[in-house]
Amino acid sequence: MTDKLRSIYANLSPLDHRYSRDDQTFNQLAGYFSEESRLKMEARVEAALVAALHQEGLAPASAVEEVEAAVNKITAEDVYQEEKKTRHNTRALVNCLRQQVSPENRQYIHLGATSFDIIDNAAVLRYKNFTRDVLIPELVDLTETLLEIAQKEKETPQVGRTHGQHAVPITFGYYLSGFVSRLGQRIEEIREKADSLRGKFSGAVGAYNALDLLVDDPLAFEENLLASLNLKPAEHSSQILPPEHLTDYFHSLVSTLGVLADLSDDMRHLQRSEISEVGEAFQEDQVGSSTMPQKRNPINFENVKGSWKTFLPRIFTIYQDQLSEHQRDLTNSTTSRYYPEIPIGLFLAARRLLKVFKRFAVDRSQMQANLRTGSNLLAAEPLYILLAREGHPDAHEAVRKLTLKVEDHLKTEDFQDSGDDKPITRIDGQDKKPNLLWELARRDQDILPYLENLSLREKKLLQKPELYLGRSAEKTDIITSRWQQRLSELKNNLKDNSAEE
């Protein structure tokens, strides 16, 4: 062994030297996905096997005690040194454990097992434990933070955007409540898929050949052994677990990262200079550009989108790993070593966004200003709907033609009060210019009779389309209240499950 420690900046992966270089994050992730933790978990599965053999009367209690003690003594460096001789990773682990156990008890280590009885169970345990202890709590914190902002901004008008164009108004809180709902559903999906992960202890081809020589009921032995690890057996296994459970689990992670990327991309656009409706908090000494001192780039949102681009393609490799020739081949041996980077990537993205939204700035006045830039046309939908409701025979076409006139007037800026009995209407003395669509509609003799039947509220809405918010606030309340309850229940369930283990 050597006492020399490699600098984190000498590591190869950006996950180490850039994105988890603070000790807290690195240690948190390393506790589940470092090479040391992987080997420790595999050693614990080996110890569970010896304990199960003891329950069957095949191994003495001293063997259980010695192997459990040996688990805490071996190191990854020990195993790797042994692997130089064995050229087999699991046998290297077994040999290191045997070296820490008395000669009379060594025989029970790995007895009746094949490598992937150990490797697959250890991998599943790492994913399940990380998901429960670290990933879901982080995603819940992020969702609850978005939920709080949504509640706070549930009545903040914002222009809706479709196809990159102004559509009709919504509220910013309603917009965020959509991501609360999407993330909440993804969290529940991750929880379900993690809980559905299965284990196996069925030997070299999955038919319990070796165990059948040792115990009366190999299937019961498998079930009891896995239960000691808080796992359930797969319905059928070969030398390896059926891949679909793990495939579904990783799909839930990647699709969740897609939701975070969608949110981040929208936030990035809303920070554009010409929109400027939201902002990441900028530190006093932070630099946005190496040459333009005024720049304040949306680096965190861009980072999350970049992470999604990095980890999205990994799901294709996982789909390819559904194929394994007959009872087992080694084509997934290399690829599966990279699997942990997917939950790590999702966790780091969620943690980054959590920090951003904890110090998130919403510019309500700019949202209002942007909404008003298109106010002359934003009332087109409600005008069409109300005219049709009142019996206009071709309301959509009538309003479409009015919008063309509005655009002409806006280009020439020649719209003035005609001096007739329909003066320019200003609402609460705030508008410097009239709402052109409303004014043109009032001057249209074919449309005017239908307008006269509208309520005062409806007329005001057509003059001030920023009031055309539908049930944005009400729906925001419904969604945030629902997810406040469901997330609370989820957190309590996680605590209960963790306490049981």
C-alpha positions, 0 to 999 in steps of 0.5 A: 500500500502507499500513503501517496494521495492523488490530487483531485486535479490529477483525476480524469473525469470532470465529475471529480475535478470540477463538478464535485470538488468540494469535499461535502459533495465529493464525499457524499457521492463517493460514499455510494459510487467510488471504487472503494464503496463499490468493493465494500458493497460487494464484500457486504453481499459476500458476508450476507451469503455466509450469514445465510449459509449459517442460517442453513446450518452450513457455516459456523457463527465464527465464519459470519463474525470473521467475514463481517470483520474482514469486510471492514479491513479490506481496501480497494487497493488491496483488491486491485493488487490481487487482481493483477495476479488473478486477472479476475475482479471478483476472485480478487475480492474473494481472495482478499477476504479469505486472507483476513479469515481463519483457514477453517472458515475461508471455505464459506466465502463465495460458496455457491455463488457466481460473480454476478450474484455479488456484482449485480446485487451490490450495484442494485443496492448502491442505486437504491440507497443513493436514490433514497438517501441522496437523490430524491431528497435533493429533487424534493428540495428543488421542487419545493423551492419551485413550488414556493416561487410559484405560489408567490408569483401566482398572480404575476402576469407574464406573456405566454409564448408559443413558437417563440411568439407572444401568445396570450397572458398567463402568470409566472406562478402558473408557468412554474407550477407546470414544472412543479407537476412534471418534476413531482411526477418524475420523482414518484417515477424514480421512487417507483423504479428504484423500489422495483429493482431486483436482486438474484442469487441463482448461480452461474446460469440462473438455474440454482445448480450450485445451491441445489448441492448445498441447500434443500430449497435454493429458491427459498435460500435466495429469497431469504438471503436477498431479504437480509439485503432488503431486496426481492428476487427477480422472477427469472435470472440467468447469470445476470439480472434481467436488464429491464428493471435497471433500464426503467430506472435509468430512463426515469433518471434521464427523463427527469434530467430532461425536465431540468434541462427544459426548465433551464433552457426557458430560464436562460431565454428569459434572461436574454437582454431583450426579455430580462424577466428573471435573473440568477443572483450574481456574486460581487466578484463574479465575472461574466466574460473575459472581455466584456465586463458588463456581461452577466451570463446564465451560466448555471442554467446553461450548465444544466442544459449541457449536462443533459446533452452529456448524459442523454446519450447514455440511455442508448448504451443502457438500451444496448445492454439489454442484449446479452448472449444466452446466459451471459456475455461480457459486452456490458462489463465496461459500459456498466462501470459508467452507469453511476455517472447518470444519477450523479449527473442528475444529482449535480444538476438538481443541486445546482438549480436548487442553489440558483432558485434559492437566490432567484430574481423575478422582475415583475415590472419587466414582465409587465412591460414585455406583456404590454409591448404586444397588448395591441394584439393580445386581445385577439383570442378573447375578442374572437371567442366573445364575438363568436359566443354572441353569435357573430357568423365569422368571428375568427376571420373578422378579428384576423382582419382587424389584427392586420389593420392593427399591424398597419397602424403600428407600422405607420403610427398614424392612429389618432382619435377620429373626433367622432362619438367613439373617443380613444379609450384609456383605462385608469389613465395609465395608457399613453396610447389606446388599445388599437384592437379594441378601438378598431373593433369599436369602430367596426359597424359589423362588430359593434352590435356584438360588443354592446352585449358584453359585460363591463368586465369583458370590455375591460379585459379586451382593453387591458388584455393583461387581465386575460389570465384565465384560471392561472392563479386558481390552477397554480393553487391547485397544483402547488397544494397537491404537490405540497401534500404529496412531497410531504408524504414522500419525505415521510415514507423515505424516512420510514423506509430508511429507519426500517433498514 
